[in-house]
């Protein structure tokens, strides 16, 4: 087997074992997740991602490993931006906290499948039309500028989400108390509850965020190994990160601007390759770490006046 095949095999085994551990620790039905448990779980996923980084370095070389770490940090930081939107969705549908873990698990697993499809299509397009990388670069620059000046979280309205509108129009849904169920039967007809709506909305919302993040990962590396593994590790850690940060997500007011600068940098880096200017991969890693770390520190010491409404989901 080649080093890449070995890496895929080890990655698959690690993910299966990690999910079994994760399910046993965090996903029991009708239980709430404490900060302590969320911290343990987040540490587990981040630690596992870093161990895999070491394995990739050993098996595939330092350049692939640094590309993987850069892509992972990019995805992980964008996941923090997702959390604010997830909180708005849970609050809008008045989901009980005891249902959070199961709903997040199913929504995130759906998101992984959708992302895998998206990545496969993107890789096929790049292999066939190399110029599409420059389109990605221009898109990232545009997205970064827009993200820097527009508060995307304030723009988000759950009732206008494409998944919610589709389900409301074409499917039978009920807004009565779900009691932990995804479907209920009334008058011999099956209705989808608010839990089902939220699961689909979480998956679709994550994919919409991926329209920014996946092109950014392709800008860092076109190796399918790097793109797949960095995405899956980041998304699988999103659920525990949600429980860890949901009470403190408003502390990162300027993280969006830090991410925006990273997107602009990566887009410019990709466009510069038109002129055969190739930047070492470690430069991207340094820029990502400095921008995200700087944005977090700036957020801590320069708070905005706005304080997002804290979600209290329990009825």
N, C-alpha and C positions, 0 to 999 in steps of 0.2 A: 504493500500500500504506500502511496505517496504521502508526504507530510500533510498536505491539504486534506486528503481522505482521512488520515488519522485524526486530524483536528476536528473534522465534521463528526466522526464517530464518537470521540471523547465528549464533544459538545452535546450531542444527542443524549448520551448516557447521563451526563451531569444534569441536564435539564429535566429529564424524567425523574431522576432521584431527588432533585431539588423540589420539584412539584409535589412529589409524594410527601416529602418532609413539610413543605409549605402547607399542604392541605391538612395534614394532621395537626399542625400547630395553630393555624390561623383561621381555618374555614369552617369551624363547627357551626352548625345551624343555630340561629337565634342567640348568638353570643356577641357581646361588645368587645372591642379590641382596646386594651389599655395602651398608654404611651410607652410603658416599659416593654410590652410585647411588640409594639410597632418598632421600637428602637432595636430590639433584638432581631426582628425580621429584616429591617432595613440593613443592619450591619451584616446579616447573613448574605443578602443578595449583592451588596456592594463588595463584600469580601470575596464572594464566589466569582464575581466579575474580574476582580484584580488577580485572583489565582489563575483564572483563564488567560488573562493578559500575560502572566508569566509563562504559561504553557505555550501560548502562541509565539512568544519570543524564542523559547527553546526549540520549538518544532518548525516555525516558519520564518524566523529571523526578526531582527529588531525593527525593520521598516514596517512590516505587516503588523507587528505588535503595537507600535506607536500609532499607526493608522487606526487600529481597533480602539485603543484607549481614547484617542481624539474623538472618534465617532461616538463612542459610548458616553463621554462627557457631554457632547453636543445633545444627544438624545435625552440624557438624564436631566440636563438643565431645562430642556423644553418640557419634560414631564412635570416639573414644578409649576410651569405655566398652565398645564392641563388641570392641575389640582384645583385651582380657583374655579374653573368652569365646572368641574365635577361637583364641587360644593354647591354651586348655584343650581345644578340639576337636582341634586338630592333635596335641597331646600324647597324648590319649586313644587316637587311632587310629594313633599312631606313624608319622605321615606324614613322609617324608624331606624335608629342607629343599629339595632340588633340585626338588621338585614343588609347593612353596608358590605360586610365581608363577602357574602355569597354573590351579591349583585356585582360588586367590583371584579370578583374572580371570573364570572361568566363573561362580563363585558370585555375584560382584558384578554381572555382567551380568544374571543371572537375577533378582537382587534389584531391579535397576532396573526390569525389566519388571513385577515384582510390585508395586513401589511405585507405578508409573505407574497400574496398575489401581486400587490403593488410593486414590490421590489423586483419580482420575477419579470414583470412587464417592463419596468424601467431598465433592468439589465439587458433584456432582449433588444429594446430600442437603442440603447447605447452601443451595443455590439453591431447593430445594423446601420445606425446613423450616428456617427461619432460627433457630428455637429450639434446634436441635441444637448451635449454637455454645455455648450455656450448659451443655449437657451436657458438651461438650468441656472447658469451663472447670472444671466441678466435677471431672471426671475428672483433669485436670492437677493440681489442688490435692491430690486424694487420692494420685495417683501421686508427686507431689513429697514429700509427708509420708512416705509409705512408703519412698521412695528415700533420704530423709535418715536414717532410723533403721535400715534393714535393709541389710546388705551383700549386694547382689544377686549379685555375683560368686561369693561363697562358696556361695550357694544353687544355682548352676547345676551340673547334673550331665548331662554329654553323653549318658549311657546312658538318661536319662529324656526326652530331646528328642523332641518329637512326630514329627519327620521320621524320626529313627532308628527309633523304635518302629514306624512305619508301614511303612518299607522292610523291617525285619526280619520283620514279620508277613506282608506281602503280596507280597514280591519275593524273587527268588533272590539272595542276597548271599554273598560269600566274604571271609574275613579274611586270606587268604594274601597274601604280598608281591605288590603290583600291578605292580611294575617300570614305573611310569609309565602304566599302562593304566587306563581307566575300566571296561572290561568284559573278561572272559575267557571262553573257551569250554571247558567240561568235559562229557564224555559227551554231546556234541551239544546242550548246553544253554548258554545265555548267562547268566553271573553278573555282578552288579555288584560292583566292588571297593570297598575302603575309600575310594578317591579319589572315586568317584561319591557315596558316602554323605556325605562331607565337603562336597562341592559343594552338595548339596541342603540340608544342615544349615546351611551358611553363609548361603544365600539365605533360608531360613525364619527363622533367628535374626535376620537383619537386619530382616526384615519385623516380627517380634515387637517388636524395639526401635522400629520405626517406629510402633507403636501409641501410643507416647509422643510421638515427635518430630513426626509429621505433624500431629496435633491442635495441637501447640505452634506449628507454622508457620502453620496456619490461624488461630490466635489472633493472630499477628503481621500476617498479611495474607490476605485471601480471594481475591486475584488469582491465577488459575491460573499466570500467567507467573512470579510470585515463588515459588510453591510448587514447581512443576516444576523450574525452573532451580536453585534453591538445593539441592533434594534431589539432583539428578543430579550437580551439581558436587561436593557433599560425599561422595557414595557413590563416585564415580569416583576420588576422591583417597584413599579408604580403604585401598586395597591398598598404595600406597607408604608411607602413614602406618604401616601394620602393620609393614613392614620397618624403618622408622625407629625406632619406639617399642617393639618387642617386647622389647628388652632392658632398657628403662627404664620399662615400664608401671607397675611397682610403685612408682615415684617419685611417682605422682599419687594418693596414698591418699585425699585429701580432695576430689578432683575431683567425685566422686559427690555430695557434699553441696553443692558449688557449683552443679552442674546441677539438683539438687533445689530449691534456692532460686529458680533461674530459672524452673523449671516452676511453682512455687507463685505467683510473681509474675505470670507470664503468665496463669495460670488465674484469679487474682483480677482482673487487668486485664480479662479477658474477661467475668467475672461482673459487674464494675462497670458495664458497658455496659447492663445491665438498667435502671440508674438514670440512663441517658443521660450517663454520665461517660466522656468520650473522652480518652484519654491520647495526647499526641503520639508519633509513631513513633520519634523519636530518643531518647525516654526509655527505651524497650525496649532499644535498642542500647547505651545507657550502662550499664543494669543488667546486661545479658548480659556485656559486656566486664569490668565491675568484679567480678562474681561469679566468672566463670571465671578471670580473672587473679588475683583474691584467693585462690581455692581452690588454684591451682597454686603460688603463692608460699607459702601456708600449708603445703602438702604438703612443699615443699622444706625448710622450717625446723622443721617439727614432724612427724617421721616416726613412724609406728606401729611397734610392736614386730614385727608380722607381716611376713614377707618371703615372697612367693609363690614357689613352687618354680619354678625356671627350667627351661624346656622344652628338652630336647636331643633333637631328633627323629631324628638320624641313628642308624641301627642300626650 
